[in-house]
Amino acid sequence: MAYVSLAFATVLNATANILIKVGVMRVGSLEGMALPVFIKKMALNHVLWAGCFCFAAALVAYSFALSKINLSVAYPIMTSIGYAIVILSSVFIIKETLNIHQIIGVLVIICGVWMVAW
C-alpha cells in the first residue's frame, strides 16, 4: 500500500506542475502587465487552483508513503519518475520540444529509478 501511495503522490505532484504551467500560460506573462492585474488573474484561475489542490493531495499521499518507505528510496523514485512524467507531459500536452540531451537524460533517469528501486 505504501508504494501505491508513493505512485499516487508522484502522479499528483507531476499533475500539479503541469496544471500550474497551463494556468500560468492562460494568465499570460507578467511582462507588460500591472502586478495587481496579474495577481487577480492568478487568483481567479481555476486551473492554477487545481494545481495547488494536487500539490496538497500529493503531500498527504507522500507523507503516508514516507511513514512506510525509507526516504532514501522514496525521494529518488518520486522525483525522478515525476521528472519523466512532467517532461513527457510537456511534450504531449503543452507541445514543448525536447532536444537529444533531454531525451537521453529521461532514459538515464528511468534506468536510475530502476536501479534504486531494485
C-alpha positions as a printed NumPy array, in Angstrom:
array([[  0.   ,   0.   ,   0.   ],
       [  2.901,   2.38 ,   0.687],
       [  4.187,   2.058,  -2.879],
       [  0.696,   2.691,  -4.243],
       [  0.611,   5.847,  -2.131],
       [  4.044,   6.829,  -3.444],
       [  2.884,   6.298,  -7.029],
       [ -0.255,   8.339,  -6.347],
       [  1.841,  11.135,  -4.792],
       [  4.183,  11.101,  -7.773],
       [  1.365,  11.412, -10.305],
       [ -0.36 ,  14.121,  -8.248],
       [  2.874,  16.1  ,  -7.939],
       [  3.545,  15.907, -11.677],
       [ -0.08 ,  16.812, -12.423],
       [  0.185,  19.821, -10.12 ],
       [  3.222,  21.098, -12.014],
       [  1.504,  20.642, -15.367],
       [ -1.704,  22.35 , -14.19 ],
       [  0.23 ,  25.294, -12.786],
       [  2.122,  25.676, -16.068],
       [ -1.134,  25.593, -18.056],
       [ -2.726,  28.029, -15.62 ],
       [  0.152,  30.474, -15.924],
       [  0.061,  30.16 , -19.723],
       [ -3.617,  31.175, -19.618],
       [ -2.866,  34.176, -17.406],
       [ -0.035,  35.401, -19.587],
       [  3.312,  36.924, -18.804],
       [  3.794,  39.441, -16.039],
       [  5.856,  41.423, -18.544],
       [  3.734,  44.313, -19.747],
       [  1.012,  43.618, -17.165],
       [  0.475,  45.509, -13.937],
       [  1.26 ,  43.362, -10.883],
       [ -2.216,  43.76 ,  -9.32 ],
       [ -3.83 ,  42.629, -12.59 ],
       [ -1.507,  39.642, -12.767],
       [ -2.272,  38.656,  -9.162],
       [ -6.024,  38.997,  -9.754],
       [ -5.834,  36.81 , -12.871],
       [ -3.822,  34.23 , -10.932],
       [ -6.272,  34.258,  -8.011],
       [ -9.252,  33.695, -10.33 ],
       [ -7.59 ,  30.936, -12.362],
       [ -9.318,  27.603, -11.652],
       [ -6.564,  25.585, -13.363],
       [ -4.   ,  27.116, -11.043],
       [ -6.178,  26.282,  -8.02 ],
       [ -6.495,  22.689,  -9.259],
       [ -2.695,  22.522,  -9.365],
       [ -2.492,  23.768,  -5.779],
       [ -5.042,  21.151,  -4.709],
       [ -2.967,  18.438,  -6.409],
       [  0.14 ,  19.614,  -4.525],
       [ -1.767,  19.384,  -1.228],
       [ -3.1  ,  15.907,  -2.033],
       [  0.394,  14.817,  -3.104],
       [  1.747,  15.952,   0.255],
       [ -0.772,  13.78 ,   2.096],
       [ -0.054,  10.714,  -0.061],
       [  3.714,  11.255,   0.128],
       [  3.579,  11.623,   3.906],
       [  1.799,   8.289,   4.155],
       [  4.375,   6.674,   1.854],
       [  7.237,   8.068,   3.954],
       [  5.738,   6.518,   7.066],
       [  6.404,   3.102,   5.486],
       [  9.258,   3.594,   2.994],
       [ 12.807,   4.834,   3.604],
       [ 13.331,   8.405,   2.425],
       [ 16.485,   7.27 ,   0.603],
       [ 14.266,   5.101,  -1.614],
       [ 11.034,   7.124,  -1.8  ],
       [ 12.53 ,  10.502,  -2.684],
       [ 14.637,   9.375,  -5.682],
       [ 11.708,   7.384,  -7.042],
       [  9.235,  10.228,  -6.641],
       [ 11.431,  12.956,  -8.052],
       [ 12.851,  11.004, -10.969],
       [  9.613,   9.428, -12.131],
       [  7.854,  12.747, -11.58 ],
       [ 10.513,  14.435, -13.684],
       [  9.953,  11.936, -16.5  ],
       [  6.152,  12.374, -16.307],
       [  6.486,  16.157, -16.46 ],
       [  8.852,  16.022, -19.429],
       [  6.611,  13.658, -21.388],
       [  3.506,  15.667, -20.494],
       [  5.276,  18.862, -21.536],
       [  5.811,  17.368, -24.972],
       [  2.362,  15.831, -25.472],
       [  0.113,  18.297, -23.604],
       [  1.893,  21.653, -23.711],
       [  3.622,  20.918, -27.042],
       [  7.12 ,  21.785, -25.837],
       [ 10.033,  20.28 , -27.728],
       [ 12.883,  18.123, -26.416],
       [ 16.441,  18.085, -27.619],
       [ 18.587,  14.955, -27.772],
       [ 20.237,  15.693, -24.426],
       [ 16.849,  15.804, -22.684],
       [ 15.767,  12.535, -24.308],
       [ 18.963,  10.807, -23.18 ],
       [ 18.505,  12.335, -19.728],
       [ 14.996,  10.87 , -19.402],
       [ 16.332,   7.439, -20.357],
       [ 19.125,   7.75 , -17.775],
       [ 16.559,   8.758, -15.142],
       [ 14.428,   5.714, -15.901],
       [ 17.485,   3.461, -15.584],
       [ 18.427,   5.156, -12.318],
       [ 14.947,   4.662, -10.854],
       [ 15.053,   1.013, -11.783],
       [ 18.416,   0.649, -10.036],
       [ 17.277,   2.477,  -6.867],
       [ 14.001,   0.55 ,  -6.633],
       [ 15.632,  -2.819,  -7.277]])
